[in-house]
Amino acid sequence: MSHHEDFKDSTGAGQVSLVIIAMLAFPLLPMLMGWFTMLR
């Protein structure tokens, strides 16, 4: 159990963080682009 959990954690932590960042970033991309166009 511990060996499998360590293996899953070492390989899946990056993917989980990337998925969370993507889920947070994609809805914010239009707002960020709007801010960039307004600031120019």
Phi, psi and omega per residue, in radians:
M1 nan -0.823 -3.106
S2 -1.162 -0.731 -3.122
H3 -1.119 -0.754 -3.139
H4 -1.158 -0.679 -3.122
E5 -1.169 -0.717 3.109
D6 -1.117 -0.723 3.131
F7 -1.101 -0.765 -3.136
K8 -1.163 -0.663 -3.119
D9 -1.197 -0.734 -3.080
S10 -1.179 -0.519 -3.094
T11 -1.683 -0.477 -2.992
G12 -1.725 -0.218 -3.090
A13 -1.114 -0.753 3.140
G14 -1.136 -0.737 -3.124
Q15 -1.163 -0.716 3.136
V16 -1.105 -0.762 -3.139
S17 -1.145 -0.686 3.123
L18 -1.131 -0.680 3.124
V19 -1.143 -0.747 3.136
I20 -1.127 -0.761 3.133
I21 -1.103 -0.716 -3.137
A22 -1.131 -0.739 -3.136
M23 -1.133 -0.578 3.117
L24 -1.413 -0.554 -3.006
A25 -1.453 -0.696 -3.053
F26 -1.053 -0.750 3.061
P27 -1.157 -0.438 -3.095
L28 -1.533 -0.229 -3.097
L29 -1.025 -0.821 3.117
P30 -1.061 -0.657 3.134
M31 -1.166 -0.730 3.116
L32 -1.118 -0.722 3.115
M33 -1.133 -0.663 3.086
G34 -1.114 -0.708 3.100
W35 -1.107 -0.744 -3.126
F36 -1.108 -0.721 -3.128
T37 -1.214 -0.588 3.128
M38 -1.247 -0.636 -3.079
L39 -1.322 -0.359 -3.113
R40 -1.264 nan nan
